Amino acid sequence: MENNHPLWIEKMLELYQSGVAHAFIPHFNVNDYTTPEKPINSVAYLTKLLAKREIVAIYSRDRGIEFGSDEQRQLALNLLGLGQQSSNDPMLMALQSVGQTSPAELPTDPASALPLLDQLLRSPNKTAVIVDGAELIIPASDIATMPPADRTALATIRRWGRDSQVGENGIVFLVTNNLSAIHPELKAASSRFEALEVTLPDCESRARFISRWLSERGQEIDLGDLTVLSIANATAGLSLMHVEDILLRAFRSGKLTQDLIWSRKESIIRSEFGDVLEVIQPRMSFEDIGGLENIKEFFSRSVIRPIRDGRKSRVPMGVLMTGPAGTGKSIMAEAVATEAKVNAVKLRIGGQIASKWQGEGERNLEKALQAIAGLAPTIVFIDEIDQAMSRGNGASGSQQDQRIFQRLLEFMSDTSHRGEIVFLAATNRPDLMDAALKRPGRFDKKIPFLVPDEAERQSIVGVMSRKYLGEAVKASAGLLKAIEGWTGAEIEGAAVKANELMEDYGLSAADAMEKAVSKLSPSTADIEFMTMLSIQSCDDRDLLPAKYQKLLDNRTELESKIEAGQKKADSYRKSREL
């Protein structure tokens, strides 16, 4: 077999050859093609890699025990005393007791199969055991509630990692697509099992796969303006098998388009990760956002240009966008991804990740985080983060929330992600966020999105009228005064209303905007309260418009305004009687 192995195999060889470990857990993208040139999965790759061993036994719950070759099988049966069908052979009698009458029908049940594998690992022959679908044999569950057979299986496999006799001639692999799905005992350092993450393919690997695939069978596909590199970039976050799925669909239709890639990518990620991850398609750019020039400049200077130029140390780990609802936080996340020309996903943490089943929430999250790592460089957007991320209150029902919260904190503060994974989050209540979440190293920058001033209102009117009315309206002084205090979303609502008035009454764009504003009234509540909270959370005065910077110099006044706003907000929630 070639020496150009994937990274997880290289890591395994280093650990095994140095004597550090003989038991391994390959996990995550294990069912994908192992390399662009080898269209076989991880189990098949390991079987070929270990072919020089005397015995390679592959065990799965559905197929039982199989071997790398007929010669290996015969040697194993002889070692197990199953080479001859003697009627008084105790092992054969054991097989017959579980309904299997010949050596060709080795057991599938772990209670019967694991002792046979254990015997092979302890033989003087060089033996490899590959357990495929390990989560079905030793699943993550509470030991106190595990059936006796599952406890025995756990004890047997755990012993394989620790036993020097097994390590002398044997090597063990527990293959799973989700590390969190196998029993935590096997992930502990004391188990001596080493986890090997089989990552999603990087851009270079996808490009090699696409190039090989197209050279072999893609002559009939019209690529249009697409190139191998652009296809590889667009398929970030997908496995090689998923990339092949897209190419096969293009082969059938005769044409590969950007829309086909985006459509299938969105569908694949939805099917793989449910509602936890949502691909954000880059439709919005800075040109589609009126005002917020200081914020656009910040993102250009500190995120977009550094990512493009590879200056990772300049890129913040995360940016917390605060301010009243409707001030442009969500659309800014999409626009930043568009301008930086990187992937973008929305991470939903609440009910989509949580589960009533023990451990399921952590498994959902871990799978999503691995996908995010595979999408890098990427923008990860979390909306209403004050509601989405909670540490929990310590009660038994919130223990899962606490574990999920802690794992997210660890991932967000991993400095190896700097410049590759940027978290953008939006909230209008930063005061409700956990202090550990807001600290530098997770959200390095807290940037306020505030109610637009006169110049920004003029810009927003121009952008929204061009979008909905077909021409950019220059707002009159009266119109600008009428929409003072309105958020960007409310001005957009006026443009939508103006479109209706143009169609119904034949008004000009300018007259329609004037009339629309006169018919509407802003509905956003607690604007001043949320504005003061946003200013308070800002930790860099350069990120504040000049007229608000002086508020940071008088914290007493600022806190007084926040307290008054809080009392006003609370007054709407008091209990009342008829």
GUZATOR-399462 format. One record per residue (C-alpha): residue in three letters; x negated, y negated, z. Coordinates in steps of 0.05 Angstrom, whole numbers, plus 5000, padded with zeros to 4 digits. Layout:
ALAXYZ ...
//
This chain:
MET500050005000 GLU497549294985 ASN493848905039 ASN497848265027 HIS502848405083 PRO508147945110 LEU506247555173 TRP510048005221 ILE506448615195 GLU499748255202 LYS501448075274 MET503448795288 LEU496949065259 GLU492848585300 LEU496348775365 TYR496049515351 GLN488949555327 SER486549145386 GLY490049625434 VAL494649085462 ALA501149435442 HIS503850065409 ALA511349895414 PHE514649345373 ILE521449025360 PRO521948745289 HIS528148295289 PHE532447795251 ASN531547835175 VAL530048585175 ASN535048785121 ASP532248315069 TYR527048475017 THR520448495055 THR516348115003 PRO518047784936 GLU514548364901 LYS517448924943 PRO525048984939 ILE525449435001 ASN527649285072 SER523449285135 VAL524750015152 ALA522850255083 TYR516649805084 LEU514450095151 THR515650795126 LYS510950675067 LEU505850305110 LEU505450895159 ALA505451435105 LYS498551685124 ARG500951885193 GLU502452615204 ILE509752475223 VAL514151865209 ALA521051965240 ILE526651475224 TYR532651495270 SER539251145263 ARG545951265297 ASP549551415231 ARG544251825195 GLY540752175252 ILE533352355247 GLU529952315178 PHE522752365158 GLY518052025109 SER516852655069 ASP518853385066 GLU511953575093 GLN512753115153 ARG519653405165 GLN517154125165 LEU511353955212 ALA516153605260 LEU520954195259 ASN515254675274 LEU512954235332 LEU520054215359 GLY520654975352 LEU526054895299 GLY522055165240 GLN525055855248 GLN532355985263 SER531456475320 SER538156615353 ASN535156565423 ASP531155925409 PRO533255435464 MET532654815420 LEU536855135366 MET541955345419 ALA542154615442 LEU543454385372 GLN548954895364 SER552154655428 VAL553253965397 GLY556154265333 GLN549754285291 THR547754965267 SER541354875227 PRO534854485230 ALA537354105169 GLU542653795213 LEU538653435266 PRO542953075318 THR545552375308 ASP547752265381 PRO542351895422 ALA543152375480 SER540852945435 ALA536252575386 LEU531952165434 PRO529152775471 LEU526853055404 LEU523452405386 ASP520352365455 GLN517453065444 LEU514452855377 LEU511352225407 ARG507952635461 SER505153145413 PRO497653115393 ASN499752925323 LYS499552195299 THR506952015301 ALA511051405285 VAL518251315307 ILE522550785275 VAL529350665307 ASP533850305257 GLY539649905286 ALA536849925356 GLU542449485383 LEU547350065372 ILE543150525415 ILE540750075472 PRO545649485470 ALA545248875516 SER549849035574 ASP549949055650 ILE546249675675 ALA551549755730 THR556949855678 MET553050275629 PRO555151005618 PRO550151525643 ALA548151715572 ASP546550985555 ARG542350915618 THR538451535599 ALA537251265529 LEU534850605558 ALA530150955607 THR527351405551 ILE525950835503 ARG523250375558 ARG518350925578 TRP515650955506 GLY512950245513 ARG509550365579 ASP506951075572 SER499551125554 GLN500551835529 VAL505451575477 GLY500651015459 GLU494851485448 ASN497551775383 GLY504451455375 ILE507250795351 VAL514550575361 PHE518950075325 LEU525849845347 VAL528849485287 THR534649015299 ASN537648415263 ASN538948065330 LEU533848085386 SER539147845436 ALA543448445420 ILE538648965450 HIS538049085525 PRO534048535561 GLU529849065597 LEU526249195532 LYS524848455521 ALA521448365588 ALA513848325588 SER513548935634 SER516649365579 ARG510449285536 PHE514749205474 GLU512348635429 ALA517748245390 LEU516148115317 GLU520547605283 VAL521947755210 THR523147055186 LEU527146805127 PRO522846715066 ASP519246045058 CYS519545614995 GLU513345944964 SER516246644974 ARG522946444944 ALA519346134885 ARG515246774873 PHE521547194877 ILE525446744830 SER519746714781 ARG518947474779 TRP526547584774 LEU527347084717 SER521347364679 GLU524348064683 ARG531647924667 GLY533147184665 GLN531947034591 GLU539446964580 ILE540446454636 ASP540945724618 LEU537445344674 GLY539044654648 ASP534744154686 LEU533144644741 THR526144924751 VAL523545504793 LEU521245014846 SER527844634848 ILE531645284854 ALA527045504910 ASN528044844947 ALA535644874939 THR536045594967 ALA532445425032 GLY535345815091 LEU537446405048 SER534447105046 LEU531447384982 MET537647834975 HIS542047214978 VAL537746864926 GLU538547484882 ASP546047434892 ILE545946734863 LEU541546944805 LEU546047534789 ARG552147084787 ALA548346614740 PHE546447204697 ARG553647414690 SER555946704672 GLY549746554630 LYS548345894667 LEU545245684734 THR547445014761 GLN546244614824 ASP553644664839 LEU553345434836 ILE547445434884 TRP550844964934 SER557445334930 ARG554346014942 LYS549645754995 GLU555345445034 SER559446085028 ILE553546535049 ILE551846115110 ARG559146085130 SER559746845124 GLU553246965162 PHE554246455217 GLY561746335219 ASP563545645244 VAL557045545282 LEU553145245223 GLU555944825167 VAL551744615108 ILE552043865096 GLN551943725022 PRO548043085006 ARG553442634976 MET552342005018 SER546241555012 PHE544240885043 GLU547640524984 ASP554340805008 ILE553540505077 GLY554939765087 GLY550839385139 LEU546539755191 GLU540339495156 ASN536039535219 ILE538040255228 LYS536740435155 GLU529840125162 PHE528440515225 PHE530241175192 SER526241005130 ARG520140805171 SER520241345224 VAL523741945192 ILE524541935116 ARG517741685093 PRO513742085145 ILE517342725125 ARG515942595051 ASP508642425065 GLY507443005113 ARG506042535172 LYS509442995222 SER506842655285 ARG510642025268 VAL517442375263 PRO521542375328 MET523943045355 GLY530942765357 VAL534942125349 LEU541041995392 MET546041535357 THR550541185406 GLY556240685399 PRO563740615390 ALA567541085345 GLY567740875272 THR561040515270 GLY557740985220 LYS553941495262 SER556342125226 ILE555441865155 MET548541615174 ALA546342325189 GLU548342555120 ALA545241945087 VAL538542065122 ALA538442775096 THR540042525026 GLU534541995028 ALA529342475056 LYS531343015005 VAL531643555058 ASN536844065081 ALA542143855131 VAL546844265174 LYS551944115227 LEU551144525290 ARG557544675328 ILE556044875398 GLY562644895436 GLY567845445425 GLN564545665360 ILE558445925397 ALA561446105464 SER564946785473 LYS568847155526 TRP564147745515 GLN557847765557 GLY551747565517 GLU555547435453 GLY554846675459 GLU547246725466 ARG546847195407 ASN550946715364 LEU546446135384 GLU539946525373 LYS542046725303 ALA543845995287 LEU537145745313 GLN533346245271 ALA537246015210 ILE535545285226 ALA528245475229 GLY528945805161 LEU532045175132 ALA526144735153 PRO524844185137 THR531944025158 ILE536443525193 VAL540943835247 PHE546943415265 ILE550943505329 ASP557343085333 GLU560342865399 ILE554443175436 ASP556942935504 GLN562743435496 ALA559043965457 MET553144085503 SER554444215576 ARG550244535630 GLY556444815665 ASN558344745738 GLY555245385765 ALA561645785768 SER561446485739 GLY565646275680 SER560445755659 GLN554146185666 GLN554146295591 ASP554545545580 GLN548545455625 ARG544445965587 ILE546445675520 PHE544744975545 GLN537945195571 ARG536245555506 LEU538044935466 LEU533644505510 GLU527844975498 PHE528844975423 MET529744225417 SER523344085457 ASP518944585418 THR513544125391 SER511844605335 HIS518344365303 ARG516243635300 GLY516943375230 GLU520344015207 ILE526844015248 VAL529943345267 PHE536043325312 LEU540842755301 ALA546642715350 ALA552542245357 THR556242025419 ASN560441435443 ARG559441655516 PRO551941725529 ASP553441645603 LEU556742335603 MET550642695575 ASP546043105619 ALA539642725637 ALA535243315615 LEU538243275545 LYS536742525537 ARG529542535558 PRO523842385509 GLY521443015475 ARG528543205457 PHE531442535437 ASP525542075430 LYS529741505404 LYS536541255426 ILE539240785373 PRO545740375382 PHE550940325327 LEU554939695344 VAL560739305317 PRO558438945253 ASP556738215253 GLU559037735198 ALA553537915148 GLU554738655160 ARG562238575152 GLN561038245084 SER556638825064 ILE561739345087 VAL567438995050 GLY563139004987 VAL561439744993 MET568439975011 SER571939554958 ARG567239824905 LYS568840534929 TYR576440464932 LEU578139864889 GLY573239944832 GLU569639294844 ALA565638974900 VAL569738434933 LYS566237824963 ALA570137695027 SER572536985041 ALA571036635106 GLY578236755127 LEU577737495113 LEU571237555151 LYS574337205210 ALA580437655208 ILE576338285212 GLU571738035267 GLY571038595318 TRP573139135268 THR568839755261 GLY566440005194 ALA571640555194 GLU577240045205 ILE574639625147 GLU574640255104 GLY581840375125 ALA583539675099 ALA580339835032 VAL584540465027 LYS590840055042 ALA588639534990 ASN588240084938 GLU595640254952 LEU597539514946 MET593739434880 GLU597640024850 ASP604439824879 TYR604239074867 GLY598938964814 LEU594638524859 SER587438354846 ALA582238714888 ALA580738084929 ASP588137924942 ALA589538654959 MET584038655012 GLU586738005043 LYS593838285045 ALA591638965071 VAL587938645130 SER594138235147 LYS598338865151 LEU593539275194 SER591039205264 PRO584839545293 SER586240145336 THR579540325366 ALA579940295442 ASP574640115493 ILE570039785441 GLU566539325491 PHE565739885543 MET562540355492 THR558239785465 MET555439645534 LEU554040385546 SER550440425479 ILE546039825497 GLN544540105566 SER542240775536 CYS537540435486 ASP530240515507 ASP527040095453 ARG529139365444 ASP526539385372 LEU532539835357 LEU537439315381 PRO540138715341 ALA536938075368 LYS543437805398 TYR543938405444 GLN536738455466 LYS537637945522 LEU542638415555 LEU536938895569 ASP533538345610 ASN539538285656 ARG541238985677 THR545738735733 GLU550338375684 LEU550238975637 GLU552139465692 SER557638985715 LYS560638985646 ILE560339745642 GLU563739805710 ALA569239335688 GLY570139725624 GLN570440385663 LYS575840125709 LYS579939895648 ALA579140575616 ASP581040935680 SER587240515688 TYR590340865628 ARG589441545660 LYS592641405729 SER598441845749 ARG605241495741 GLU612341615763 LEU618841465727 
//
